[in-house]
Amino acid sequence: MAEVLNVLTVPVMRKVYRHFNDDLPNECVGMVWDDGEVARLLNQAHSPERFSVSLPLLTEKLAAREGIVVAIYHSHPTGGTHLSSSDESSLRAQWRRDIFIPWLVVDGEGGKLWYPNTEGEITVAGIFVTTDPTFGTDARQAWEYGLVQV
Ligand SMILES: [Zn+2]
């Protein structure tokens, strides 16, 4: 988990937030590679309340380059960084396929990184606070601020 937080630096989070803003009023969705590249995906739902991704397009993007996806992100433009019930069921379905990639949910004020603990319960592995005065100067501090282990 620490590796994910090291990848999600302030410059990387800025790219996520650029995507968030570009896709307003709809939810944005994408993934972050281990080298910090942010790959935008098309939200085929074109909705401010949900997202859907084409599996063939996703598979194509994953096959097109080397590396590891360290986080899958999407936004909640109307606010809140909790998983919706459909988010939670999608995340559980992903884990049942042995794909243990944490989900980053961002809104206008920050983000939460969701991950299963060893018992398979969904926990918050990190909180990103954009209103933190350190945002823009020290990525790790920004992530550690308010970091909770549930
Ligand atoms: Zn969601």
Backbone and ligand atoms as CSV (ligand in chain L), in Angstrom:
chain,resi,resn,atom,element,x,y,z
A,1,MET,N,N,0.824,-1.209,0.000
A,1,MET,CA,C,0.000,0.000,0.000
A,1,MET,C,C,0.858,1.259,0.000
A,2,ALA,N,N,1.987,1.168,0.730
A,2,ALA,CA,C,2.873,2.337,0.791
A,2,ALA,C,C,3.338,2.721,-0.608
A,3,GLU,N,N,3.559,1.709,-1.455
A,3,GLU,CA,C,4.019,2.000,-2.815
A,3,GLU,C,C,2.989,2.838,-3.583
A,4,VAL,N,N,1.727,2.522,-3.397
A,4,VAL,CA,C,0.671,3.282,-4.080
A,4,VAL,C,C,0.714,4.735,-3.646
A,5,LEU,N,N,0.840,4.952,-2.341
A,5,LEU,CA,C,0.862,6.327,-1.839
A,5,LEU,C,C,2.095,7.070,-2.339
A,6,ASN,N,N,3.194,6.350,-2.554
A,6,ASN,CA,C,4.389,6.989,-3.098
A,6,ASN,C,C,4.215,7.381,-4.560
A,7,VAL,N,N,3.396,6.618,-5.278
A,7,VAL,CA,C,3.140,6.937,-6.688
A,7,VAL,C,C,2.162,8.109,-6.813
A,8,LEU,N,N,1.190,8.158,-5.897
A,8,LEU,CA,C,0.156,9.198,-5.976
A,8,LEU,C,C,0.668,10.515,-5.379
A,9,THR,N,N,1.675,11.049,-6.025
A,9,THR,CA,C,2.283,12.299,-5.585
A,9,THR,C,C,1.394,13.485,-5.976
A,10,VAL,N,N,1.747,14.645,-5.504
A,10,VAL,CA,C,0.965,15.840,-5.844
A,10,VAL,C,C,0.881,16.052,-7.363
A,11,PRO,N,N,1.998,15.944,-8.115
A,11,PRO,CA,C,1.858,16.110,-9.574
A,11,PRO,C,C,0.897,15.082,-10.195
A,12,VAL,N,N,0.916,13.853,-9.693
A,12,VAL,CA,C,0.006,12.827,-10.216
A,12,VAL,C,C,-1.428,13.169,-9.831
A,13,MET,N,N,-1.630,13.594,-8.581
A,13,MET,CA,C,-2.976,13.965,-8.151
A,13,MET,C,C,-3.490,15.177,-8.936
A,14,ARG,N,N,-2.569,16.057,-9.319
A,14,ARG,CA,C,-2.991,17.202,-10.142
A,14,ARG,C,C,-3.549,16.725,-11.480
A,15,LYS,N,N,-2.906,15.692,-12.057
A,15,LYS,CA,C,-3.400,15.150,-13.335
A,15,LYS,C,C,-4.778,14.533,-13.146
A,16,VAL,N,N,-4.971,13.847,-12.022
A,16,VAL,CA,C,-6.286,13.260,-11.735
A,16,VAL,C,C,-7.321,14.378,-11.615
A,17,TYR,N,N,-6.943,15.458,-10.917
A,17,TYR,CA,C,-7.890,16.563,-10.735
A,17,TYR,C,C,-8.145,17.337,-12.026
A,18,ARG,N,N,-7.139,17.371,-12.915
A,18,ARG,CA,C,-7.359,17.979,-14.228
A,18,ARG,C,C,-8.432,17.176,-14.977
A,19,HIS,N,N,-8.309,15.864,-14.885
A,19,HIS,CA,C,-9.308,14.996,-15.529
A,19,HIS,C,C,-10.684,15.210,-14.893
A,20,PHE,N,N,-10.687,15.251,-13.562
A,20,PHE,CA,C,-11.928,15.516,-12.821
A,20,PHE,C,C,-12.606,16.775,-13.376
A,21,ASN,N,N,-11.850,17.855,-13.496
A,21,ASN,CA,C,-12.409,19.132,-13.958
A,21,ASN,C,C,-12.811,19.089,-15.435
A,22,ASP,N,N,-11.991,18.423,-16.258
A,22,ASP,CA,C,-12.295,18.356,-17.692
A,22,ASP,C,C,-13.593,17.603,-17.964
A,23,ASP,N,N,-13.910,16.629,-17.133
A,23,ASP,CA,C,-15.088,15.789,-17.401
A,23,ASP,C,C,-16.346,16.251,-16.666
A,24,LEU,N,N,-16.243,17.344,-15.912
A,24,LEU,CA,C,-17.442,17.858,-15.244
A,24,LEU,C,C,-18.504,18.202,-16.290
A,25,PRO,N,N,-19.782,18.007,-16.050
A,25,PRO,CA,C,-20.344,17.627,-14.748
A,25,PRO,C,C,-20.359,16.108,-14.499
A,26,ASN,N,N,-19.767,15.346,-15.431
A,26,ASN,CA,C,-19.852,13.887,-15.306
A,26,ASN,C,C,-18.703,13.321,-14.480
A,27,GLU,N,N,-18.880,12.094,-14.055
A,27,GLU,CA,C,-17.800,11.395,-13.359
A,27,GLU,C,C,-16.687,11.111,-14.351
A,28,CYS,N,N,-15.459,11.221,-13.893
A,28,CYS,CA,C,-14.324,10.805,-14.706
A,28,CYS,C,C,-13.853,9.450,-14.186
A,29,VAL,N,N,-13.139,8.730,-15.026
A,29,VAL,CA,C,-12.590,7.432,-14.609
A,29,VAL,C,C,-11.272,7.221,-15.339
A,30,GLY,N,N,-10.334,6.608,-14.634
A,30,GLY,CA,C,-9.040,6.350,-15.241
A,30,GLY,C,C,-8.192,5.482,-14.335
A,31,MET,N,N,-6.931,5.336,-14.713
A,31,MET,CA,C,-6.037,4.512,-13.901
A,31,MET,C,C,-4.664,5.155,-13.818
A,32,VAL,N,N,-3.965,4.809,-12.759
A,32,VAL,CA,C,-2.625,5.341,-12.526
A,32,VAL,C,C,-1.631,4.189,-12.596
A,33,TRP,N,N,-0.627,4.361,-13.444
A,33,TRP,CA,C,0.422,3.342,-13.594
A,33,TRP,C,C,1.499,3.550,-12.537
A,34,ASP,N,N,2.317,2.531,-12.344
A,34,ASP,CA,C,3.351,2.588,-11.301
A,34,ASP,C,C,4.396,3.668,-11.554
A,35,ASP,N,N,4.524,4.158,-12.799
A,35,ASP,CA,C,5.469,5.251,-13.057
A,35,ASP,C,C,4.791,6.628,-12.934
A,36,GLY,N,N,3.535,6.635,-12.490
A,36,GLY,CA,C,2.844,7.899,-12.271
A,36,GLY,C,C,2.047,8.389,-13.465
A,37,GLU,N,N,2.075,7.641,-14.566
A,37,GLU,CA,C,1.262,8.056,-15.716
A,37,GLU,C,C,-0.220,7.893,-15.378
A,38,VAL,N,N,-0.978,8.913,-15.735
A,38,VAL,CA,C,-2.427,8.871,-15.528
A,38,VAL,C,C,-3.083,8.600,-16.879
A,39,ALA,N,N,-3.771,7.477,-16.970
A,39,ALA,CA,C,-4.435,7.103,-18.225
A,39,ALA,C,C,-5.932,7.340,-18.076
A,40,ARG,N,N,-6.431,8.286,-18.842
A,40,ARG,CA,C,-7.864,8.565,-18.788
A,40,ARG,C,C,-8.633,7.476,-19.528
A,41,LEU,N,N,-9.774,7.122,-18.976
A,41,LEU,CA,C,-10.681,6.198,-19.653
A,41,LEU,C,C,-11.966,6.964,-19.955
A,42,LEU,N,N,-12.682,6.501,-20.930
A,42,LEU,CA,C,-13.945,7.152,-21.280
A,42,LEU,C,C,-15.060,6.624,-20.379
A,43,ASN,N,N,-15.740,7.530,-19.711
A,43,ASN,CA,C,-16.928,7.143,-18.952
A,43,ASN,C,C,-18.078,7.028,-19.935
A,44,GLN,N,N,-18.380,5.801,-20.292
A,44,GLN,CA,C,-19.419,5.583,-21.306
A,44,GLN,C,C,-20.811,5.902,-20.794
A,45,ALA,N,N,-20.949,6.021,-19.469
A,45,ALA,CA,C,-22.253,6.364,-18.908
A,45,ALA,C,C,-22.552,7.858,-19.077
A,46,HIS,N,N,-21.499,8.676,-19.272
A,46,HIS,CA,C,-21.669,10.134,-19.384
A,46,HIS,C,C,-22.639,10.643,-18.326
A,47,SER,N,N,-22.354,10.321,-17.082
A,47,SER,CA,C,-23.281,10.629,-15.996
A,47,SER,C,C,-22.534,11.268,-14.828
A,48,PRO,N,N,-23.184,12.205,-14.108
A,48,PRO,CA,C,-22.567,12.755,-12.902
A,48,PRO,C,C,-22.682,11.825,-11.698
A,49,GLU,N,N,-23.368,10.691,-11.873
A,49,GLU,CA,C,-23.615,9.810,-10.728
A,49,GLU,C,C,-23.118,8.388,-10.890
A,50,ARG,N,N,-22.566,8.078,-12.042
A,50,ARG,CA,C,-22.029,6.727,-12.215
A,50,ARG,C,C,-21.048,6.714,-13.378
A,51,PHE,N,N,-20.317,5.612,-13.477
A,51,PHE,CA,C,-19.411,5.463,-14.616
A,51,PHE,C,C,-19.472,4.039,-15.117
A,52,SER,N,N,-19.119,3.878,-16.371
A,52,SER,CA,C,-18.944,2.545,-16.905
A,52,SER,C,C,-17.842,2.614,-17.950
A,53,VAL,N,N,-17.095,1.532,-18.033
A,53,VAL,CA,C,-15.920,1.487,-18.904
A,53,VAL,C,C,-16.065,0.293,-19.837
A,54,SER,N,N,-15.678,0.496,-21.079
A,54,SER,CA,C,-15.702,-0.600,-22.044
A,54,SER,C,C,-14.590,-1.591,-21.712
A,55,LEU,N,N,-14.954,-2.832,-21.442
A,55,LEU,CA,C,-13.959,-3.841,-21.094
A,55,LEU,C,C,-12.965,-4.094,-22.236
A,56,PRO,N,N,-13.432,-4.192,-23.493
A,56,PRO,CA,C,-12.461,-4.365,-24.584
A,56,PRO,C,C,-11.469,-3.202,-24.679
A,57,LEU,N,N,-11.955,-1.964,-24.493
A,57,LEU,CA,C,-11.043,-0.814,-24.554
A,57,LEU,C,C,-10.059,-0.837,-23.391
A,58,LEU,N,N,-10.539,-1.230,-22.219
A,58,LEU,CA,C,-9.672,-1.318,-21.048
A,58,LEU,C,C,-8.585,-2.373,-21.277
A,59,THR,N,N,-8.987,-3.514,-21.773
A,59,THR,CA,C,-8.044,-4.597,-22.047
A,59,THR,C,C,-6.997,-4.146,-23.059
A,60,GLU,N,N,-7.448,-3.396,-24.070
A,60,GLU,CA,C,-6.542,-2.881,-25.086
A,60,GLU,C,C,-5.517,-1.922,-24.468
A,61,LYS,N,N,-5.983,-1.023,-23.593
A,61,LYS,CA,C,-5.078,-0.066,-22.927
A,61,LYS,C,C,-4.075,-0.795,-22.044
A,62,LEU,N,N,-4.540,-1.827,-21.336
A,62,LEU,CA,C,-3.658,-2.567,-20.435
A,62,LEU,C,C,-2.589,-3.327,-21.214
A,63,ALA,N,N,-2.961,-3.825,-22.392
A,63,ALA,CA,C,-2.023,-4.621,-23.188
A,63,ALA,C,C,-1.027,-3.743,-23.939
A,64,ALA,N,N,-1.335,-2.443,-24.060
A,64,ALA,CA,C,-0.538,-1.564,-24.909
A,64,ALA,C,C,0.764,-1.096,-24.273
A,65,ARG,N,N,0.947,-1.365,-22.988
A,65,ARG,CA,C,2.179,-0.887,-22.360
A,65,ARG,C,C,2.608,-1.800,-21.230
A,66,GLU,N,N,3.891,-1.647,-20.848
A,66,GLU,CA,C,4.440,-2.390,-19.715
A,66,GLU,C,C,4.082,-1.650,-18.440
A,67,GLY,N,N,4.170,-2.338,-17.312
A,67,GLY,CA,C,3.972,-1.677,-16.036
A,67,GLY,C,C,2.789,-2.238,-15.286
A,68,ILE,N,N,2.544,-1.649,-14.128
A,68,ILE,CA,C,1.500,-2.116,-13.227
A,68,ILE,C,C,0.559,-0.954,-12.938
A,69,VAL,N,N,-0.723,-1.236,-12.963
A,69,VAL,CA,C,-1.709,-0.228,-12.561
A,69,VAL,C,C,-1.781,-0.259,-11.033
A,70,VAL,N,N,-1.481,0.878,-10.397
A,70,VAL,CA,C,-1.466,0.917,-8.925
A,70,VAL,C,C,-2.769,1.445,-8.332
A,71,ALA,N,N,-3.582,2.119,-9.148
A,71,ALA,CA,C,-4.867,2.612,-8.642
A,71,ALA,C,C,-5.822,2.849,-9.803
A,72,ILE,N,N,-7.083,2.590,-9.534
A,72,ILE,CA,C,-8.156,2.934,-10.464
A,72,ILE,C,C,-8.909,4.075,-9.801
A,73,TYR,N,N,-9.070,5.170,-10.522
A,73,TYR,CA,C,-9.737,6.318,-9.906
A,73,TYR,C,C,-11.035,6.648,-10.617
A,74,HIS,N,N,-11.937,7.251,-9.876
A,74,HIS,CA,C,-13.101,7.895,-10.478
A,74,HIS,C,C,-13.547,9.009,-9.553
A,75,SER,N,N,-14.381,9.907,-10.097
A,75,SER,CA,C,-14.777,11.085,-9.326
A,75,SER,C,C,-16.241,11.011,-8.916
A,76,HIS,N,N,-16.550,11.744,-7.873
A,76,HIS,CA,C,-17.929,11.969,-7.440
A,76,HIS,C,C,-18.155,13.484,-7.481
A,77,PRO,N,N,-18.522,14.011,-8.654
A,77,PRO,CA,C,-18.652,15.472,-8.806
A,77,PRO,C,C,-19.653,16.093,-7.843
A,78,THR,N,N,-20.647,15.323,-7.428
A,78,THR,CA,C,-21.644,15.887,-6.510
A,78,THR,C,C,-21.181,15.806,-5.058
A,79,GLY,N,N,-19.990,15.273,-4.838
A,79,GLY,CA,C,-19.424,15.277,-3.496
A,79,GLY,C,C,-19.451,13.917,-2.832
A,80,GLY,N,N,-18.490,13.734,-1.918
A,80,GLY,CA,C,-18.415,12.478,-1.168
A,80,GLY,C,C,-17.380,11.552,-1.764
A,81,THR,N,N,-16.564,10.989,-0.897
A,81,THR,CA,C,-15.519,10.086,-1.372
A,81,THR,C,C,-15.743,8.662,-0.871
A,82,HIS,N,N,-16.969,8.400,-0.423
A,82,HIS,CA,C,-17.305,7.030,-0.046
A,82,HIS,C,C,-17.659,6.232,-1.296
A,83,LEU,N,N,-17.537,4.932,-1.200
A,83,LEU,CA,C,-17.945,4.078,-2.303
A,83,LEU,C,C,-19.468,4.016,-2.333
A,84,SER,N,N,-20.036,4.182,-3.508
A,84,SER,CA,C,-21.477,3.968,-3.646
A,84,SER,C,C,-21.725,2.466,-3.572
A,85,SER,N,N,-22.982,2.075,-3.485
A,85,SER,CA,C,-23.244,0.632,-3.401
A,85,SER,C,C,-22.808,-0.070,-4.690
A,86,SER,N,N,-22.962,0.597,-5.841
A,86,SER,CA,C,-22.502,-0.055,-7.079
A,86,SER,C,C,-20.978,-0.060,-7.162
A,87,ASP,N,N,-20.328,1.002,-6.611
A,87,ASP,CA,C,-18.854,0.986,-6.535
A,87,ASP,C,C,-18.388,-0.224,-5.738
A,88,GLU,N,N,-19.051,-0.411,-4.581
A,88,GLU,CA,C,-18.628,-1.483,-3.685
A,88,GLU,C,C,-18.808,-2.847,-4.348
A,89,SER,N,N,-19.915,-3.028,-5.038
A,89,SER,CA,C,-20.107,-4.343,-5.666
A,89,SER,C,C,-19.137,-4.538,-6.831
A,90,SER,N,N,-18.812,-3.455,-7.559
A,90,SER,CA,C,-17.822,-3.584,-8.636
A,90,SER,C,C,-16.437,-3.905,-8.083
A,91,LEU,N,N,-16.106,-3.254,-6.969
A,91,LEU,CA,C,-14.803,-3.494,-6.354
A,91,LEU,C,C,-14.710,-4.936,-5.851
A,92,ARG,N,N,-15.773,-5.420,-5.226
A,92,ARG,CA,C,-15.769,-6.813,-4.757
A,92,ARG,C,C,-15.666,-7.792,-5.930
A,93,ALA,N,N,-16.350,-7.450,-7.033
A,93,ALA,CA,C,-16.288,-8.308,-8.217
A,93,ALA,C,C,-14.865,-8.337,-8.780
A,94,GLN,N,N,-14.194,-7.176,-8.725
A,94,GLN,CA,C,-12.805,-7.106,-9.191
A,94,GLN,C,C,-11.915,-8.011,-8.345
A,95,TRP,N,N,-12.105,-7.945,-7.013
A,95,TRP,CA,C,-11.285,-8.766,-6.121
A,95,TRP,C,C,-11.570,-10.250,-6.306
A,96,ARG,N,N,-12.812,-10.588,-6.596
A,96,ARG,CA,C,-13.134,-12.008,-6.817
A,96,ARG,C,C,-12.390,-12.544,-8.036
A,97,ARG,N,N,-12.012,-11.625,-8.925
A,97,ARG,CA,C,-11.205,-12.037,-10.076
A,97,ARG,C,C,-9.709,-11.888,-9.773
A,98,ASP,N,N,-9.394,-11.744,-8.472
A,98,ASP,CA,C,-7.994,-11.641,-8.019
A,98,ASP,C,C,-7.265,-10.434,-8.600
A,99,ILE,N,N,-7.986,-9.357,-8.782
A,99,ILE,CA,C,-7.361,-8.106,-9.231
A,99,ILE,C,C,-7.406,-7.152,-8.037
A,100,PHE,N,N,-6.293,-7.073,-7.321
A,100,PHE,CA,C,-6.260,-6.318,-6.065
A,100,PHE,C,C,-5.711,-4.907,-6.279
A,101,ILE,N,N,-6.412,-4.153,-7.071
A,101,ILE,CA,C,-6.000,-2.772,-7.333
A,101,ILE,C,C,-6.902,-1.847,-6.514
A,102,PRO,N,N,-6.298,-0.998,-5.670
A,102,PRO,CA,C,-7.132,-0.088,-4.880
A,102,PRO,C,C,-7.864,0.929,-5.745
A,103,TRP,N,N,-8.953,1.399,-5.214
A,103,TRP,CA,C,-9.762,2.413,-5.894
A,103,TRP,C,C,-9.591,3.749,-5.200
A,104,LEU,N,N,-9.341,4.757,-6.009
A,104,LEU,CA,C,-9.246,6.123,-5.524
A,104,LEU,C,C,-10.526,6.853,-5.931
A,105,VAL,N,N,-11.233,7.393,-4.948
A,105,VAL,CA,C,-12.448,8.161,-5.231
A,105,VAL,C,C,-12.173,9.608,-4.839
A,106,VAL,N,N,-12.353,10.521,-5.797
A,106,VAL,CA,C,-12.085,11.934,-5.527
A,106,VAL,C,C,-13.353,12.768,-5.696
A,107,ASP,N,N,-13.442,13.799,-4.864
A,107,ASP,CA,C,-14.467,14.821,-5.071
A,107,ASP,C,C,-13.753,16.166,-5.079
A,108,GLY,N,N,-14.485,17.251,-4.976
A,108,GLY,CA,C,-13.868,18.561,-5.080
A,108,GLY,C,C,-12.944,18.919,-3.926
A,109,GLU,N,N,-12.982,18.144,-2.864
A,109,GLU,CA,C,-12.190,18.503,-1.682
A,109,GLU,C,C,-11.052,17.545,-1.373
A,110,GLY,N,N,-11.067,16.399,-1.998
A,110,GLY,CA,C,-10.011,15.451,-1.688
A,110,GLY,C,C,-10.310,14.080,-2.250
A,111,GLY,N,N,-9.628,13.099,-1.675
A,111,GLY,CA,C,-9.807,11.751,-2.179
A,111,GLY,C,C,-9.602,10.709,-1.101
A,112,LYS,N,N,-10.163,9.542,-1.337
A,112,LYS,CA,C,-9.935,8.405,-0.441
A,112,LYS,C,C,-9.505,7.226,-1.288
A,113,LEU,N,N,-8.556,6.492,-0.727
A,113,LEU,CA,C,-8.066,5.290,-1.388
A,113,LEU,C,C,-8.661,4.096,-0.658
A,114,TRP,N,N,-9.412,3.295,-1.399
A,114,TRP,CA,C,-10.138,2.164,-0.803
A,114,TRP,C,C,-9.435,0.864,-1.150
A,115,TYR,N,N,-9.353,-0.006,-0.146
A,115,TYR,CA,C,-8.586,-1.238,-0.317
A,115,TYR,C,C,-9.111,-2.291,0.644
A,116,PRO,N,N,-9.011,-3.562,0.289
A,116,PRO,CA,C,-9.458,-4.592,1.234
A,116,PRO,C,C,-8.393,-4.869,2.291
A,117,ASN,N,N,-8.816,-5.146,3.516
A,117,ASN,CA,C,-7.850,-5.603,4.510
A,117,ASN,C,C,-7.711,-7.120,4.376
A,118,THR,N,N,-6.949,-7.734,5.267
A,118,THR,CA,C,-6.681,-9.165,5.118
A,118,THR,C,C,-7.939,-10.012,5.292
A,119,GLU,N,N,-8.966,-9.467,5.949
A,119,GLU,CA,C,-10.223,-10.206,6.106
A,119,GLU,C,C,-11.177,-9.950,4.926
A,120,GLY,N,N,-10.715,-9.180,3.957
A,120,GLY,CA,C,-11.560,-8.914,2.798
A,120,GLY,C,C,-12.544,-7.774,3.016
A,121,GLU,N,N,-12.421,-7.077,4.154
A,121,GLU,CA,C,-13.290,-5.920,4.376
A,121,GLU,C,C,-12.700,-4.714,3.644
A,122,ILE,N,N,-13.582,-3.843,3.189
A,122,ILE,CA,C,-13.122,-2.654,2.475
A,122,ILE,C,C,-12.715,-1.590,3.498
A,123,THR,N,N,-11.497,-1.097,3.370
A,123,THR,CA,C,-10.997,-0.104,4.312
A,123,THR,C,C,-10.440,1.105,3.569
A,124,VAL,N,N,-10.281,2.177,4.307
A,124,VAL,CA,C,-9.651,3.373,3.751
A,124,VAL,C,C,-8.148,3.267,4.012
A,125,ALA,N,N,-7.382,3.245,2.952
A,125,ALA,CA,C,-5.934,3.116,3.099
A,125,ALA,C,C,-5.237,4.468,3.070
A,126,GLY,N,N,-5.930,5.483,2.672
A,126,GLY,CA,C,-5.318,6.800,2.640
A,126,GLY,C,C,-6.347,7.864,2.324
A,127,ILE,N,N,-6.083,9.041,2.813
A,127,ILE,CA,C,-6.964,10.177,2.538
A,127,ILE,C,C,-6.118,11.297,1.964
A,128,PHE,N,N,-6.582,11.865,0.887
A,128,PHE,CA,C,-5.891,13.000,0.282
A,128,PHE,C,C,-6.752,14.233,0.487
A,129,VAL,N,N,-6.163,15.265,1.047
A,129,VAL,CA,C,-6.923,16.481,1.355
A,129,VAL,C,C,-6.402,17.619,0.503
A,130,THR,N,N,-7.206,18.070,-0.440
A,130,THR,CA,C,-6.726,19.132,-1.324
A,130,THR,C,C,-6.695,20.488,-0.628
A,131,THR,N,N,-7.449,20.629,0.461
A,131,THR,CA,C,-7.435,21.900,1.168
A,131,THR,C,C,-6.262,21.998,2.151
A,132,ASP,N,N,-5.533,20.897,2.268
A,132,ASP,CA,C,-4.346,20.911,3.131
A,132,ASP,C,C,-3.360,21.956,2.598
A,133,PRO,N,N,-2.862,22.826,3.445
A,133,PRO,CA,C,-1.922,23.845,2.958
A,133,PRO,C,C,-0.649,23.267,2.355
A,134,THR,N,N,-0.355,22.006,2.623
A,134,THR,CA,C,0.863,21.428,2.043
A,134,THR,C,C,0.633,20.945,0.624
A,135,PHE,N,N,-0.621,20.922,0.154
A,135,PHE,CA,C,-0.877,20.479,-1.211
A,135,PHE,C,C,-0.120,21.377,-2.173
A,136,GLY,N,N,0.646,20.780,-3.024
A,136,GLY,CA,C,1.418,21.573,-3.964
A,136,GLY,C,C,2.871,21.708,-3.562
A,137,THR,N,N,3.170,21.351,-2.309
A,137,THR,CA,C,4.565,21.455,-1.906
A,137,THR,C,C,5.160,20.103,-1.519
A,138,ASP,N,N,4.405,19.298,-0.791
A,138,ASP,CA,C,4.952,18.024,-0.345
A,138,ASP,C,C,3.893,16.933,-0.462
A,139,ALA,N,N,4.094,16.089,-1.461
A,139,ALA,CA,C,3.084,15.072,-1.754
A,139,ALA,C,C,2.856,14.137,-0.582
A,140,ARG,N,N,3.928,13.642,0.004
A,140,ARG,CA,C,3.766,12.625,1.047
A,140,ARG,C,C,3.063,13.225,2.252
A,141,GLN,N,N,3.401,14.457,2.559
A,141,GLN,CA,C,2.741,15.115,3.674
A,141,GLN,C,C,1.243,15.259,3.408
A,142,ALA,N,N,0.922,15.601,2.165
A,142,ALA,CA,C,-0.480,15.765,1.815
A,142,ALA,C,C,-1.237,14.456,1.992
A,143,TRP,N,N,-0.614,13.339,1.614
A,143,TRP,CA,C,-1.280,12.061,1.776
A,143,TRP,C,C,-1.328,11.631,3.223
A,144,GLU,N,N,-0.291,11.926,3.972
A,144,GLU,CA,C,-0.255,11.453,5.351
A,144,GLU,C,C,-1.172,12.274,6.251
A,145,TYR,N,N,-1.459,13.465,5.815
A,145,TYR,CA,C,-2.352,14.299,6.577
A,145,TYR,C,C,-3.715,13.617,6.643
A,146,GLY,N,N,-4.165,13.318,7.824
A,146,GLY,CA,C,-5.464,12.686,7.966
A,146,GLY,C,C,-5.489,11.217,7.612
A,147,LEU,N,N,-4.325,10.637,7.375
A,147,LEU,CA,C,-4.272,9.229,7.014
A,147,LEU,C,C,-4.878,8.376,8.126
A,148,VAL,N,N,-5.775,7.509,7.761
A,148,VAL,CA,C,-6.393,6.650,8.776
A,148,VAL,C,C,-6.218,5.188,8.378
A,149,GLN,N,N,-6.108,4.372,9.345
A,149,GLN,CA,C,-6.116,2.931,9.144
A,149,GLN,C,C,-7.375,2.426,9.828
A,150,VAL,N,N,-8.275,1.871,9.068
A,150,VAL,CA,C,-9.537,1.420,9.666
A,150,VAL,C,C,-9.415,-0.067,10.013
L,1,ZN,ZN,ZN,-18.418,6.097,-7.346
